[in-house]
Amino acid sequence: MTQSRESNPEKSRELISEEGMKDLLTKQLEIVGSGGAFVWAIFFLCVTPNILNGFHVSSYTLLGHLPDDQWCGISDLQDANWTLAQKREIAGKGLETGGCTVWDWNYGHLAKMSYEAALNYTSHLSEIAQPAEVSCKAKGRHEFANPESTFVSDWDLTCDRSIQRTSAQVSISLGKFCGSFSFGILADKFGRKTSFTLGAAFFIVGSFFCTFSPWYSLFLAGRFALGAASSGLFYPAFTMIVENICLKHRSWMSIAFSASYPVGMIILAIVGYIIQPWRHLQLALTIPSLLLILNCYLMNESPRWLITNQRYDRVYKILFRQPSHYQVQPAVASSAAVVTDKKLLEPEVGFSLGAKLRNGPLKSIIELYANPSVRKMIFASYFMFCVTSLSYYVTALNAANLSVSRYLYIIGTGLVDIPSYLVPVIMLRFTGRRLTTMFLFLWTGVSLLLVLSVPAGSTTWIVAFAMLGRFGISATYSVVTLYTAELYPTQIRNSALGTCSTFAHVGSISAPYVVDCLGALGWYIPTTICGCCVLVAGLLTLTLPETSTGKLSDKVENTPAPASSPAEQPEKH
């Protein structure tokens, strides 16, 4: 008899109902999620990848900066016994094109003269008839000061090709756009750790592409992979914190998670100041990404996601650190559900492709829009994310136009961002999610609109108000992400965060055009547009429910109705 039990351990397991198992695991998750090694392991494994996001995504400022100086190197003058300044004087005297164009002289003839004779000769010809202005490429090639410090020199991304330099940053945003949507669905369907692991693989491969690519197209592919991977790392990691950490630690840990991004920016500036060549700097940023392999190995799947997807044995082993000795008893079917028709016993076949998609990969997306309460909240969230991202990147790009060291600028931006993440920690304790979000939106909007009251020449005050706006929008970013994660049930939480992130990247992609195109019409237009949009987002926040009760819903049916729809909320008896 003993031998039989040992050979059939399943028979010795204690029976428990499915609801009983859920209650047991949920209570244990509340216990281990309130503190201890479980909490700190999740926190550090989730925070470290966001530091990598900070200095990889922001590295464009150092890797692709415009050269400090550039000129046209005339091929026929390379062997002339002239100084560089003399060659530049003959080729571009009086031109303000930064070496993009030169005068159409016969440089082969001029190279046989002394510099003084060539200068007198060209001056005499200019008095008779002004020579034509031609592209530098017709006479030579572009040359740069410190060419090894930027990828612009490697692929000649200047003058008529300067727009292609911008594509290096756009490719990051497009990657984040696609990654936030796809990785969010993957995380809901296949688990947080699966999505995180795939994102880590993209991150490592993309980093090596950027470091060793001999072609600009491959470099852009690497940047796209980095953008997609940043979403694949960020949202599953953030969701792990929100889902499995108790309310006591959830607020400050989510803010600390967001604050790790500017920490990465500060590290980037320090490393970039020490390592000047752009490929060496890219390699220095790539090597730490190999630590993601260790993160993937040590990270467990989200217990709450496992509970929702009925993976009880696996979550039991994570929470209790031992194999489960329970066997979930299947629910007994009611007598009314007894099958009497033989056709019903046969497997269902002939499902249409549309039905398979609705019940498969697109199920969580459909649930975002099928429920009226969820639908109202998700559209408000889309606008809030888009405006927040737009304002964040507009303030960053406007500040970059100041004549300051790019290293000091990145450090300064990081130093401004860090306290902006700490302020909401205090506010969330006393005012809740909704009022904190609304206040920060209003603060940002007023700060950006105050730029209109400053004369155009008062650069110090303009930058001060713009940085106050950046301080506010950085604080808003962290709170909006936490607030959104708590608004939606576990079934669709990652899909909601992922699609919201997609709209956020619509804002980040639009920001350069707002700054460059509309800013050319008026220096105050970008901040004014952002200020107005942010104020509207603050008012929209009032239509959302408060989520600071600490009770996260798991099912779509349990989603609270928006604050603007009290009639849809259940009556309290």
C-alpha positions in Angstrom: 0.0 0.0 0.0 2.8 2.3 0.9 4.6 1.6 -2.4 1.4 2.4 -4.3 1.2 5.8 -2.7 4.8 6.6 -3.4 4.3 5.7 -7.1 1.2 7.8 -7.3 1.9 11.0 -5.3 -1.1 12.7 -6.9 -3.4 10.4 -4.9 -1.9 11.6 -1.6 -2.4 15.3 -2.3 -5.1 17.1 -0.4 -8.2 18.1 -2.3 -9.1 21.8 -2.4 -11.7 23.8 -4.3 -10.6 26.2 -7.0 -12.0 29.2 -5.0 -10.3 27.9 -1.9 -7.0 27.7 -3.7 -7.4 31.2 -5.1 -8.1 32.6 -1.6 -5.1 30.7 -0.1 -2.7 32.0 -2.8 -4.1 35.6 -2.7 -3.7 35.8 1.0 -0.2 34.5 0.8 0.7 37.0 -1.9 -0.6 39.8 0.4 1.7 38.5 3.1 4.9 38.1 1.1 4.1 41.3 -0.9 4.1 43.4 2.3 7.9 43.1 2.7 10.9 40.9 2.8 13.1 39.2 0.2 10.2 38.7 -2.2 9.5 42.4 -2.4 13.1 43.5 -2.7 13.9 40.9 -5.3 11.1 42.1 -7.5 12.1 45.7 -7.0 15.8 45.4 -7.9 15.2 43.0 -10.8 12.7 45.4 -12.3 14.5 48.7 -11.6 17.9 47.8 -13.1 16.6 47.4 -16.7 15.0 50.8 -16.5 18.4 52.4 -15.8 19.6 50.8 -19.0 16.6 52.3 -20.8 17.6 55.7 -19.5 21.1 55.9 -20.9 20.4 53.9 -24.1 17.3 55.8 -25.3 18.9 59.2 -24.4 22.3 58.4 -25.9 21.3 60.1 -29.2 22.2 63.5 -27.6 25.8 62.3 -27.4 26.1 59.8 -30.2 24.5 61.9 -32.9 25.3 65.5 -31.9 26.0 68.0 -34.7 29.8 68.5 -35.1 31.2 71.5 -33.4 32.6 72.7 -36.7 32.4 71.4 -40.3 33.7 72.6 -43.7 34.1 71.5 -47.3 37.4 69.8 -48.0 38.2 70.6 -51.7 39.8 67.6 -53.4 42.0 69.8 -55.7 43.4 71.7 -52.7 44.4 68.8 -50.6 48.1 69.0 -51.9 48.2 72.8 -51.9 50.8 74.3 -49.5 48.1 76.2 -47.7 46.7 76.2 -44.2 43.3 74.8 -43.5 42.0 78.3 -42.7 43.3 79.6 -46.1 41.6 76.7 -48.0 38.3 77.5 -46.2 38.7 81.2 -46.9 39.1 80.6 -50.7 36.3 78.0 -50.9 33.6 79.7 -48.8 34.4 83.4 -48.3 31.2 85.2 -47.5 29.0 82.0 -47.5 26.9 81.2 -44.4 26.0 77.6 -45.2 28.3 75.8 -42.8 30.4 74.2 -45.5 27.4 72.8 -47.4 28.1 74.9 -50.4 31.3 76.4 -52.0 32.2 78.8 -54.8 32.5 77.3 -58.2 36.2 78.1 -58.8 38.7 76.2 -60.9 40.5 74.8 -57.8 43.0 72.8 -59.8 44.3 76.0 -61.3 44.2 77.8 -57.9 46.2 75.0 -56.3 49.2 75.9 -58.4 49.4 79.4 -57.0 50.4 80.7 -53.6 47.6 81.6 -51.3 48.1 85.4 -51.7 48.0 85.1 -55.5 44.9 82.9 -55.4 43.1 85.3 -53.1 43.9 88.3 -55.4 42.9 86.2 -58.4 39.5 85.2 -57.0 38.8 88.7 -55.6 39.4 90.2 -59.1 37.1 87.6 -60.7 34.4 88.3 -58.1 34.4 92.0 -59.0 33.8 91.1 -62.7 31.1 88.4 -62.1 30.1 86.5 -59.0 30.8 82.8 -59.3 28.1 80.2 -59.0 27.4 78.5 -55.6 27.6 74.7 -55.8 27.2 71.8 -53.4 30.3 70.7 -51.5 30.0 67.2 -53.0 30.6 68.6 -56.5 34.1 69.8 -55.4 35.1 67.6 -52.5 33.7 66.1 -49.3 32.5 67.3 -45.9 35.1 67.4 -43.1 34.4 67.7 -39.4 36.1 68.8 -36.2 36.4 65.7 -33.8 34.7 63.4 -36.4 35.1 60.3 -34.1 32.7 61.8 -31.5 29.5 61.6 -33.6 28.0 59.1 -36.1 27.2 62.1 -38.3 30.7 62.1 -39.7 30.7 58.3 -40.4 27.7 58.5 -42.7 27.9 62.1 -43.8 24.5 63.0 -42.2 24.8 66.7 -42.8 23.5 69.4 -45.2 21.1 67.8 -47.6 21.2 64.6 -45.6 20.7 66.2 -42.2 17.1 64.9 -42.0 18.5 61.4 -41.9 20.3 62.2 -38.7 16.9 62.8 -37.0 15.7 59.4 -38.1 18.1 57.9 -35.5 15.8 59.3 -32.8 12.6 58.7 -34.7 13.5 55.0 -35.1 13.7 54.7 -31.3 10.2 56.3 -31.0 8.8 54.1 -33.7 10.3 51.0 -32.0 8.7 52.0 -28.7 5.4 52.7 -30.6 5.4 49.1 -32.0 6.9 47.5 -28.9 4.4 49.0 -26.4 1.5 47.6 -28.4 2.9 44.1 -29.1 4.7 43.5 -25.9 1.7 44.5 -23.9 -0.5 41.9 -25.6 2.3 39.3 -25.2 2.6 40.0 -21.5 -1.2 39.5 -21.0 -1.3 36.4 -23.1 1.9 34.6 -22.3 3.1 36.1 -19.0 5.1 39.0 -17.7 8.4 37.1 -17.6 8.0 35.8 -21.2 7.5 39.4 -22.5 10.4 40.6 -20.4 12.8 37.9 -21.7 11.9 38.6 -25.3 12.4 42.4 -24.7 15.8 41.6 -23.1 16.8 39.6 -26.2 15.8 42.5 -28.5 17.7 44.9 -26.3 21.0 43.0 -26.4 20.8 42.3 -30.1 19.9 45.9 -30.9 22.8 47.2 -28.7 25.3 45.1 -30.7 23.8 46.2 -34.0 24.3 49.9 -33.0 27.8 49.3 -31.8 29.3 47.4 -34.7 27.1 48.4 -37.7 29.0 49.4 -40.8 25.8 50.7 -42.5 23.4 53.4 -41.3 20.4 51.3 -42.2 21.6 48.5 -39.9 22.3 51.1 -37.2 18.7 52.4 -37.5 17.4 48.8 -37.2 19.4 48.4 -34.0 17.9 51.7 -32.7 14.4 50.4 -33.6 15.1 47.2 -31.7 16.2 49.2 -28.7 13.0 51.2 -28.8 10.9 48.1 -29.0 12.9 46.4 -26.3 12.5 49.4 -23.9 8.8 48.8 -23.9 9.3 45.1 -23.6 11.3 45.7 -20.5 9.5 48.6 -19.0 5.8 47.6 -18.9 6.2 43.9 -17.7 8.6 45.1 -15.0 6.4 47.9 -13.9 3.3 45.7 -13.9 5.2 43.2 -11.8 5.6 45.9 -9.1 2.0 47.1 -9.3 0.5 43.6 -9.2 2.5 41.9 -6.5 3.6 44.7 -4.0 1.2 45.8 -1.3 -0.2 49.3 -1.2 2.2 50.4 1.5 5.2 49.9 -0.8 3.6 50.2 -4.2 3.4 53.9 -4.4 7.0 54.7 -3.5 8.4 51.7 -5.4 6.6 52.7 -8.6 7.9 56.3 -8.2 11.5 54.9 -7.6 11.1 52.7 -10.6 10.4 55.8 -12.8 13.2 57.8 -11.1 15.7 55.1 -12.2 15.4 56.5 -15.8 17.1 59.9 -15.0 19.7 58.0 -13.0 20.6 56.3 -16.3 20.8 59.7 -18.0 23.2 61.0 -15.4 25.4 57.8 -15.8 25.3 58.4 -19.6 26.5 61.9 -19.3 29.4 60.9 -17.0 30.5 58.0 -19.1 30.1 60.1 -22.3 32.3 62.8 -20.9 35.0 60.2 -20.2 34.6 58.2 -23.4 34.5 60.6 -26.4 34.5 58.4 -29.5 30.9 57.4 -30.3 31.5 53.8 -31.1 33.5 53.3 -27.9 30.7 55.0 -25.9 28.1 52.8 -27.6 30.2 49.7 -26.6 30.4 51.0 -23.0 26.6 51.3 -23.0 26.2 47.8 -24.6 28.2 45.8 -22.1 25.9 46.4 -19.1 23.0 45.1 -21.2 24.4 41.6 -20.8 23.3 41.7 -17.2 19.7 41.3 -18.5 20.5 37.6 -18.9 21.0 37.3 -15.2 17.7 39.2 -14.6 15.8 36.8 -16.8 17.3 33.8 -15.0 16.5 35.1 -11.5 13.0 36.6 -12.2 9.9 34.6 -11.5 6.6 34.9 -13.3 4.1 37.4 -11.8 2.1 35.4 -9.1 -1.0 37.4 -9.7 -0.9 36.7 -13.4 -0.4 33.0 -12.6 -3.4 33.0 -10.3 -5.6 34.7 -12.9 -4.5 32.1 -15.5 -5.0 29.1 -13.1 -1.4 28.1 -12.9 -1.8 27.2 -9.2 1.0 24.7 -8.7 3.6 27.1 -10.1 2.5 30.1 -8.1 2.3 28.0 -5.0 5.9 27.0 -5.4 6.9 30.7 -5.8 5.0 32.0 -2.8 5.5 29.1 -0.4 9.0 28.0 -1.7 7.9 24.4 -1.9 5.8 22.2 -4.2 2.1 22.3 -3.7 0.5 19.5 -1.7 -3.0 20.5 -2.9 -4.9 19.1 -5.8 -7.6 21.5 -7.2 -10.9 19.8 -7.2 -12.7 20.4 -10.5 -16.1 22.2 -10.2 -19.1 19.8 -10.2 -21.4 20.5 -13.2 -25.0 21.2 -12.3 -27.6 18.7 -13.4 -29.0 21.2 -15.9 -25.7 21.2 -17.7 -25.6 17.4 -18.3 -25.0 16.7 -22.0 -27.7 14.6 -23.6 -27.0 15.3 -27.2 -24.2 13.2 -28.7 -23.3 16.1 -31.1 -22.4 18.3 -28.1 -19.8 15.7 -27.1 -18.0 16.0 -30.4 -15.2 18.6 -30.6 -16.3 21.9 -32.1 -14.9 22.5 -35.5 -15.3 25.0 -38.2 -14.5 28.2 -36.2 -14.0 31.1 -38.5 -10.7 33.0 -38.4 -12.5 36.0 -37.0 -13.8 33.9 -34.1 -10.4 32.5 -33.4 -8.9 36.0 -33.3 -11.6 37.3 -31.1 -11.1 34.5 -28.6 -7.3 34.4 -28.9 -4.8 37.2 -29.5 -7.3 40.0 -29.8 -9.4 39.1 -26.8 -7.8 41.5 -24.3 -7.9 44.3 -26.9 -11.6 43.7 -27.6 -12.3 43.8 -23.8 -10.7 47.3 -23.7 -13.5 48.7 -25.8 -16.5 46.3 -25.2 -17.2 47.4 -21.6 -18.7 51.0 -21.5 -16.9 51.9 -18.3 -13.5 50.6 -19.5 -14.0 52.3 -22.9 -14.6 55.7 -21.4 -11.5 55.4 -19.1 -9.2 54.1 -21.9 -9.9 57.0 -24.3 -9.3 59.5 -21.4 -6.1 57.6 -20.6 -5.0 57.7 -24.3 -5.3 61.5 -24.4 -3.5 61.9 -21.0 -0.5 59.7 -22.1 -0.2 61.4 -25.5 -0.2 64.9 -24.0 2.2 63.9 -21.2 4.7 62.4 -23.6 4.4 65.3 -26.1 5.0 67.9 -23.3 7.9 65.9 -21.9 9.8 65.7 -25.1 8.9 69.2 -26.2 10.4 70.7 -23.0 13.5 68.5 -23.6 14.0 69.6 -27.2 13.4 73.3 -26.4 16.0 73.2 -23.6 18.5 71.5 -26.0 18.6 74.6 -28.2 20.3 76.5 -25.4 24.0 77.1 -25.8 25.2 74.8 -23.0 27.4 71.8 -22.7 25.5 68.7 -23.8 27.0 66.8 -20.9 25.9 69.4 -18.4 22.5 69.5 -20.1 21.9 65.8 -19.7 23.0 65.8 -16.1 20.9 68.9 -15.4 17.8 67.3 -16.9 18.4 64.2 -14.9 18.8 66.2 -11.7 15.5 68.0 -12.4 13.7 64.8 -13.1 14.8 63.0 -9.9 13.1 65.3 -7.4 10.0 65.5 -9.7 9.5 61.8 -9.1 9.8 62.2 -5.3 7.2 64.9 -4.9 4.3 62.6 -5.9 5.3 60.1 -3.2 4.2 62.6 -0.5 1.2 63.8 -2.4 -0.1 60.3 -3.1 -0.2 59.6 0.6 -2.6 62.5 1.3 -4.5 63.4 -1.9 -5.0 60.0 -3.7 -4.3 59.2 -7.3 -6.9 61.4 -9.1 -6.3 64.7 -7.3 -2.5 64.3 -7.5 -2.7 63.7 -11.2 -5.0 66.7 -11.8 -2.9 69.0 -9.6 0.3 68.1 -11.5 -1.3 68.5 -14.9 -2.5 72.0 -13.8 1.0 72.9 -12.4 2.6 71.9 -15.7 0.0 73.7 -17.9 0.3 77.0 -15.9 4.1 76.9 -15.9 4.2 76.4 -19.7 1.6 79.1 -20.4 3.6 81.6 -18.2 6.3 81.5 -20.9 3.9 83.7 -22.9 4.2 86.5 -20.2 8.0 86.7 -20.5 9.7 89.0 -23.2 11.5 87.1 -25.9 14.9 88.4 -24.7 14.6 87.2 -21.1 16.2 83.8 -21.7 16.7 83.0 -18.0 13.1 83.4 -17.1 11.9 81.5 -20.2 14.1 78.6 -19.4 13.1 78.8 -15.7 9.4 78.5 -16.5 10.1 75.8 -19.1 12.0 73.8 -16.5 9.2 74.2 -14.0 6.9 72.7 -16.7 9.4 69.9 -17.2 9.5 69.3 -13.5 5.7 69.0 -13.4 5.4 66.8 -16.5 8.1 64.4 -15.2 6.2 64.1 -12.0 2.9 63.6 -13.9 4.5 60.9 -16.1 5.2 58.7 -13.0 1.8 59.2 -11.4 -0.2 58.7 -14.7 1.6 55.4 -15.2 0.8 54.2 -11.7 -2.8 55.5 -11.9 -3.4 53.8 -15.3 -2.0 50.5 -14.0 -4.5 50.5 -11.1 -7.5 51.6 -13.2 -7.7 48.4 -15.2 -8.2 44.7 -14.1 -5.5 42.1 -14.3 -7.0 40.5 -17.4 -6.3 43.6 -19.5 -3.9 45.6 -17.4 -0.9 45.1 -19.7 -3.0 45.6 -22.8 -4.2 48.9 -21.4 -0.7 50.0 -20.5 0.6 48.9 -23.8 -2.0 50.7 -25.9 -1.7 53.8 -23.7 2.1 53.7 -24.3 1.4 53.5 -28.1 -0.4 56.9 -27.8 2.3 58.2 -25.7 4.8 57.5 -28.5 2.5 59.4 -30.9 3.3 62.3 -28.7 7.0 61.6 -28.6 7.2 61.2 -32.4 5.2 64.5 -32.9 7.4 66.5 -30.5 10.3 67.2 -32.9 7.9 68.5 -35.5 6.1 70.7 -33.0 9.5 72.2 -31.9 11.1 72.5 -35.4 8.1 73.4 -37.6 5.8 75.3 -35.3 8.7 76.7 -33.3 9.9 78.4 -36.5 6.7 80.3 -36.7 6.9 81.5 -33.1 9.3 80.5 -30.3 6.3 80.4 -27.8 4.0 78.2 -29.9 5.3 74.7 -28.7 5.0 75.5 -25.0 1.6 77.2 -25.5 0.2 74.1 -27.4 1.5 71.8 -24.6 0.2 74.1 -21.9 -3.3 74.1 -23.3 -3.4 70.4 -23.9 -2.1 69.6 -20.4 -4.8 71.7 -18.9 -7.5 69.8 -20.8 -5.9 66.5 -19.6 -6.1 67.8 -16.0 -9.9 68.3 -16.4 -10.3 64.9 -18.0 -8.8 63.4 -14.9 -11.9 64.4 -12.9 -13.9 61.9 -14.9 -11.8 58.9 -13.7 -12.5 56.9 -10.5 -10.1 57.0 -7.4 -7.9 53.9 -7.1 -6.1 54.4 -3.8 -8.2 51.9 -1.9 -5.6 49.2 -2.5 -8.0 46.7 -4.0 -7.0 45.8 -7.6 -9.7 44.2 -9.7 -8.9 41.0 -11.6 -12.0 40.7 -13.9 -13.3 43.2 -16.4 -16.8 42.8 -14.9 -15.4 44.3 -11.6 -14.0 47.4 -13.2 -15.3 50.6 -11.4 -17.4 53.0 -13.4 -15.9 56.4 -14.3 -16.6 59.2 -12.0 -18.7 60.9 -14.7 -21.1 58.0 -14.7 -22.5 57.6 -11.2 -25.7 56.0 -12.5 -23.7 53.1 -13.7 -22.1 52.5 -10.3 -23.8 49.9 -8.0 -25.8 51.2 -5.1 -24.4 51.0 -1.6 -26.7 49.4 0.9 
